Amino acid sequence: MEHIINILKGVVIGVANAIPGVSGGTMMVVMKVFDKLMGSVTLNIKKLKENFVFLLTIIIGMGIGVILSSKVLSICFENYFVQTQFFFMGVVLGSLPMIYKEGTKENKFKPFHIIPFIVGLAIIIGVTLISMSTTSTSVITDIDAGSFIFLVIICIVAAAAMIMPGLSGSLVLLILGGYHTVITAVSDMNIPVLIPAGIGIIIGVLLCAKLITLCLKKWKNGTYAVILGLIFGSFFAIWPRESKSVELVDGIEKTVTTGANFELNLTGIIAIVIGIIGVLLPISMEIIDKKKKSEDK
């Protein structure tokens, strides 16, 4: 049963990682696998063997989540963009008390922790503002040496952002001009494009996971203050708004408008209700988890 639950957690993380503006790292914290994942992703063979089954189940779930999201989420965003964004905002909002509790489990925050909090907040707002002023480039479908190196490099950067709570790897990938290439490659199972993307993701995750583990070990309060700043900033990133991208249609580059702005109409009211459901989801999971722990005792 534990393995099935881990696969389902991986699905949620995978779906989140596929959506620009939504943080897979935040979902790792919400699903209570962040610390264990960061400690497990290592080149230490002994640790890898100890956590192999855990890592495998999470990776399988993430793979399922990304593949499903490349199809299903395109439908959700095309037809129910505002409602979908509000759902994810609700999930993030509902997870905040648990994240704060985890960050202050050993020591309370001090007044000076407002500085790393503001740094985290500024990073995500800055990244989002840059993305709003940038249009994405056309999709890469054929690989040459230049595009191979390009995809490896941008996926290293995106993967490092992917596992940071509050930061969206997909959003960073969108800013760097590779999001539509990667999500189209996943949807079409374009293996030549997925190979350099996969190499970059593996390198980025390995490098960043070690750094985060070190930070959590030596500066837990400060690290969580940054994480909370990133998460608060993600509300600005996820807030539904129109965006423009450049797509190749019949060999001609065209500017395409996607998304929608929030309005307080019937759609907006439904989105708020769905957002409330999103808030209740992590809270319900926390209650169930506490009940399970008390029964085990």
N, C-alpha and C positions, 0 to 999 in steps of 0.2 A: 504493500500500500504506500509505503514511504517513497518508493521509486516512482510510482504513478504520480504522486503529489509533486515530486521534484520535476517530472516531465511537464506537468501542467504549469508549474512556476516558470519553467524555461520557455513555454509557449508565450506567456504574458510578457516576459522580458524580450523575447524575439519580436513580438508584435510591436512593442514600444520602440525597440531599436530601429524599426523600419519606418517610423513616422517622424518627419522633421519637426523639431520643437518638443517632442516627448522624449524624456530621458530613460534609457534602459537601465542606467545606473540607479536612478531613483526607484525603479521597479524592483531592482535587486535588493535594495534596502527594505522596500515595502514587503517583499516576499521573504525577508529575513534570511537571505543567502549571501548578502554582500561580503561580510567579513570572511566567511568560510571560502567563498569563491576567490577573493583576493589572496588568501593564504594558500589556496590549492593550485592556482595558476603559477607554476614555477618550473624551472629546469631541474629542480631537485628530484631525482628519480624515486627516492624513498617516499617523499610527500605525494608525488604523482600516483604511486601505487596505492598508498593509503586512501586517497580520495578519488581513485579512478572511477568507481561506480557512480559516485555523486556527480563528478564532472561530466561523465558520459550521459547521465539522465538529463542534466541541465542543458548540455549541448544539443542532444536530440530534440528536446522541447524547443530550444531557441531556433533550431533549423526548421522545425514544423511551423513555428510562429512566423518566421520570416517568409517562408514559402506561401503559407496561407494568407498572410497580410498583403503580399504582392498582388494577390487576386481580390480578396474580400475587401481590404481597406480601400482599394481604388474605387470600389462600388460605394462604400460608406462615405468617402470623401467627396465623391462626385455627386451623390444624392442627399447625404445627411452630414455635410461638413461641420456645421455649427454644433449639432448634437454630439457628434463624435469628439470634437475638441472639448466640449463641456464635460463629457464623460471622463476624459483623461485628466482634466483639471480637477474634477471631483475626487478621483483616485489619489492624486497627489496631495490635495488638501486633507483628505481623510487620513493620510499616512503621516502627516506632520507631527502629531502628538507622539507617535511611536518612535519616529526618528529622533525627536528631542529627548525622549526618555532614554534611548540607546546612547545618545551622545553624552548624557549627564549621569549615566549609571554609576560611574566611579567618582567623578568630581563635578561640581556645579560649574556653570559658565561664570567667568569673571567679567567685569566691565570692559577690560581690554579686548575681549573676544569679539566685540562689535567690529573691530578692524578687519579680521579675516572674514567676518560675515559680509561686510560691505564690499570687500574684494570679490567674493563669490558672486554677490548680487550684480556688481558692475561688469564682471566677465560675461555673464549670460545675457544681460541687457545689451552690452556692446556687440556681442556676437549676433544677436537677433537683429539689431539695427543695421549691421553690415549686410546681413542676408536680405533685409527688406529693400536695400538699395542696389542689390545685385541680381541680375537675371542669369539663369543657368544656361549653359551652352548645349549644343546639340549632342545627341546620344552616340557613344562610341560602340560600334558593333563588330568591327574588325580590328585585330591587334597587330601592331608593329612594335619595333623596339622602343620608340618614343612613348607610345600610348601605354605600353607595358610598365615602363618606369614611372610614368605619370600616375597610373592607377595604384601601383604599390605605395608610392609616397603619400598620396592623398588618403589612402585607406589606413596607413599607419597613424596619421593625424586623427582621422575620424574614429578609429578604434580606441585610441587613447581617450578621446572625448566620450565615447560610447559607454565606458564603464565608470565614468565620473558622475555621481549623483547630481542631477540638476542640469548637466550638459547633455545635449542631444548630438550623438554621432552623426545621425542623418542630416541634422541641420548644418553641421560643420561640412559634411560631404556636399550638401547643396551649395554652400558658399564657395567651396573649392571647385565646383563645376562637375562633380562626378556622381551626384545622387541619381539622376535619371538614367545614367549609363548602368549603374549597379542594379537598381531596382528592375530595369528592363531585362538585364541579363539574368536575374533570378527568375523573373516571370517567364522568360523564353528558354531558361536553362542553357544559356550561351556559355559553355564551358571555357572556351579560350579567354573570355572576358572575366569569368569568375576566378580563374587561376591567379592572376596578379592581384585581384581584389582580396582573395583569401589569404595570400602571402602577406599582404600589408596588414590585414586585420590581426593575424596571428602575432606578427612582430609588435604591433601597437599594443595589443592586450598584454603580452608578456612583459614589455617594458613598463607600462603604466601600472600593472597590478603589483609589481615589486615595489614601486615608488609609493603607492597608496598604502600597502601593507606596512612599510617603514614608517610612514606618517601616522597611521593609526596606532602603531606601537609606541612611538616616542612623543607624539603631540596629538593625542586623541581629541581633547576638547577643541583645540584650534582647528584640527582637520574637520570635525563635525560642524564647527562654526562656518567654515568655508562651504561645506556641503549644504547647510541650511540656507546660506546666502544664494547658492546656485539654484536650490529648489524654489525659493521664493521668487527668484528671477525668472524661473521657467514658466510662471503664470503669465508673464508678459510675452514669452515666446509662444506659448500654446494658444493664447487668446485668438479667437477666430478673426481672420482678416483676409481680404483679397490679396493675391500675389501674382506676379507675372513671371513667365518663363519663356525661353526661346526654344522652340521645337522644330525639328526637320519634318515638314509635311510635303511629300512628293518631290523631294529634292530642294524645296524652298524653305528658308528659315522664316517662321511666323511667330509672333508674340502671342502667347496664349494666357488668358486670365483664369486662374484657378482659385478655389476657396470662396469664402463669402464673409461679409461683415456681420457682426451680431446686431440684431434689431429686436426691440421688445414687442414682438408680434406673436402669433400662434407658434411659429417655429422657435422663437426665442424662449417662450414659456416652456415648451416641450424640452428644449435644451437644458433649461434650469432644472427641470424635474429629473432628467437623465443625469445631470451633474450631481444632484443630491444622491441618486442611486450609486454613483461613483464614489461619493464620500462614504457611504455606508458600507461599501465593499471591504476596504481594508480594516475598518472598525469591526465588522462582523468576523473577519478572519482572525483578528486579535482576540476577540471574545471566545471563539471556538478553540483557539490555541491555548488560552488560559484554562478553559474548561478541561481540555485534554490533559494538560499538565497536572491539574488538581486531581483528576481521576487517576492518573498514573501514580501520584503520591499516595 
